[in-house]
């Protein structure tokens, strides 16, 4: 089978970026199946536009965030439901505390509104600057700053309440 240079470049990009894009989508929408759908939808669109895009990684990140947010906005009657939703996620005891902290942060992130969550994920987990985040979300830098402040405040409030409840139970 002969593979064109364009297709080879695309395959290399997908191999290198798939885990990162999937993680970004998951942190944005909070569901692995929806995250996978969002990433695959974006990659299908990206393949068609491959030769016309200058900053492929930036385009892909921005499109994945938007697609993941769209997944959370889909009305319940348009969402497909797989059997995986009925199977509980296995509980694995945490010996180091790191996994527990990550799960706690993930649960807290899911309580932050989607746009704020997208900004927090891009800024602090993907390491983008205010300017890069604004470009990825196609919004003004001031909006990114406001969403960052409000998102962090919501996250602090959520984590603070959970920490207080945990200490009260002990």
C-alpha positions as CSV (number, residue, x, y, z in Angstrom):
1,X,0.0,0.0,0.0
2,X,1.4,3.3,-1.0
3,X,1.0,6.1,1.5
4,X,1.2,9.7,0.4
5,X,3.5,12.2,2.3
6,X,0.4,14.0,3.5
7,X,-1.1,10.9,4.9
8,X,2.2,9.9,6.5
9,X,2.5,13.3,8.2
10,X,-1.1,13.0,9.4
11,X,-0.5,9.5,10.9
12,X,2.7,10.7,12.6
13,X,0.8,13.7,14.1
14,X,-2.0,11.4,15.4
15,X,0.4,8.9,16.9
16,X,2.3,11.7,18.7
17,X,-0.7,13.8,19.8
18,X,-3.6,11.3,20.3
19,X,-3.0,10.7,24.1
20,X,-2.6,14.4,24.7
21,X,-5.7,15.4,22.8
22,X,-7.8,12.6,24.4
23,X,-6.7,13.7,27.9
24,X,-7.5,17.4,27.1
25,X,-10.9,16.4,25.9
26,X,-11.5,14.2,28.9
27,X,-10.6,17.0,31.3
28,X,-12.8,19.3,29.4
29,X,-16.0,17.2,29.3
30,X,-15.4,14.6,32.1
31,X,-16.3,11.5,30.2
32,X,-14.0,9.1,28.3
33,X,-16.5,8.1,25.7
34,X,-17.5,11.7,24.9
35,X,-13.8,12.7,24.9
36,X,-13.0,10.0,22.4
37,X,-15.9,11.1,20.2
38,X,-14.8,14.7,20.3
39,X,-11.2,13.8,19.4
40,X,-12.1,11.5,16.5
41,X,-14.5,14.1,15.1
42,X,-11.8,16.7,15.2
43,X,-9.3,14.4,13.6
44,X,-11.7,13.6,10.8
45,X,-12.1,17.3,10.1
46,X,-8.4,17.9,10.5
47,X,-7.5,15.3,7.9
48,X,-9.6,17.1,5.3
49,X,-8.0,20.5,6.1
50,X,-4.5,19.1,6.7
51,X,-2.6,20.9,4.0
52,X,-4.3,24.3,4.7
53,X,-3.5,24.6,8.4
54,X,-0.3,26.3,9.5
55,X,-0.3,25.5,13.3
56,X,-1.8,22.0,13.3
57,X,-1.2,21.3,17.0
58,X,-2.8,24.6,18.0
59,X,-5.8,24.1,15.7
60,X,-6.3,20.5,17.0
61,X,-6.2,21.6,20.7
62,X,-8.7,24.4,20.1
63,X,-11.0,22.2,18.1
64,X,-10.9,19.4,20.6
65,X,-11.7,21.8,23.5
66,X,-14.7,23.2,21.5
67,X,-15.9,19.7,20.5
68,X,-15.6,18.5,24.1
69,X,-17.6,21.4,25.3
70,X,-20.2,20.8,22.6
71,X,-20.4,17.2,23.9
72,X,-21.4,18.4,27.3
73,X,-24.1,20.7,25.8
74,X,-25.7,18.0,23.7
75,X,-29.3,17.4,24.8
76,X,-29.8,14.2,26.6
77,X,-32.1,12.8,23.9
78,X,-29.3,13.1,21.3
79,X,-26.6,11.4,23.3
80,X,-25.9,7.9,22.5
81,X,-25.6,5.6,25.5
82,X,-23.2,2.7,25.5
83,X,-23.1,-0.2,27.8
84,X,-19.9,1.2,29.3
85,X,-22.0,3.7,31.2
86,X,-23.6,0.8,33.1
87,X,-20.4,-0.8,34.2
88,X,-18.9,0.9,37.3
89,X,-15.3,2.1,37.1
90,X,-13.1,-0.2,39.1
91,X,-11.9,1.2,42.4
92,X,-8.2,0.7,42.9
93,X,-6.8,1.5,46.4
94,X,-4.3,4.4,46.3
95,X,-1.1,3.6,48.1
96,X,0.7,6.8,47.3
97,X,-2.0,9.5,47.7
98,X,-1.2,10.9,44.3
99,X,-3.9,9.1,42.5
100,X,-6.4,10.2,45.2
101,X,-5.4,13.8,44.8
102,X,-5.8,13.6,41.0
103,X,-9.2,12.0,41.3
104,X,-10.2,14.7,43.8
105,X,-9.0,17.4,41.4
106,X,-10.8,15.7,38.5
107,X,-14.1,15.6,40.5
108,X,-13.6,19.2,41.5
109,X,-12.9,20.2,37.9
110,X,-16.2,18.6,36.8
111,X,-18.0,21.0,39.2
112,X,-16.5,24.0,37.4
113,X,-18.5,25.4,34.4
114,X,-17.2,24.1,31.0
115,X,-15.8,27.3,29.7
116,X,-13.9,28.0,33.0
117,X,-12.8,24.4,33.0
118,X,-11.5,24.7,29.5
119,X,-9.4,27.7,30.4
120,X,-8.0,26.1,33.5
121,X,-7.1,22.9,31.6
122,X,-5.4,24.8,28.8
123,X,-3.6,27.2,31.1
124,X,-2.4,24.9,33.9
125,X,-2.5,21.4,32.6
126,X,-1.5,22.1,29.0
127,X,0.8,24.9,30.0
128,X,-0.5,27.5,27.5
129,X,0.0,31.2,28.1
130,X,-2.9,33.6,28.3
131,X,-2.4,34.6,24.7
132,X,-2.2,31.0,23.5
133,X,-5.3,30.1,25.5
134,X,-7.2,33.1,24.0
135,X,-6.2,32.0,20.5
136,X,-7.2,28.4,21.2
137,X,-10.7,29.4,22.5
138,X,-11.1,32.3,20.1
139,X,-11.8,34.9,22.8
140,X,-10.1,38.0,24.1
141,X,-7.2,37.8,26.5
142,X,-9.3,39.6,29.1
143,X,-11.9,36.9,29.0
144,X,-9.2,34.3,29.6
145,X,-8.0,36.2,32.6
146,X,-11.5,36.6,34.0
147,X,-12.4,32.9,33.4
148,X,-9.1,31.9,35.0
149,X,-9.8,33.9,38.1
150,X,-13.5,32.7,38.3
151,X,-12.5,29.1,37.6
152,X,-9.8,29.1,40.2
153,X,-12.2,30.7,42.7
154,X,-14.8,28.0,42.0
155,X,-12.2,25.3,42.2
156,X,-10.9,26.6,45.6
157,X,-14.5,26.8,46.9
158,X,-15.3,23.3,45.8
159,X,-12.0,21.8,47.1
160,X,-12.3,23.8,50.4
161,X,-15.8,22.5,51.1
162,X,-14.7,18.9,50.3
163,X,-11.6,19.3,52.6
164,X,-13.7,20.7,55.4
165,X,-16.2,17.8,55.1
166,X,-13.3,15.3,55.1
167,X,-11.7,16.8,58.2
168,X,-15.1,16.9,60.0
169,X,-15.6,13.2,59.3
170,X,-12.2,12.2,60.7
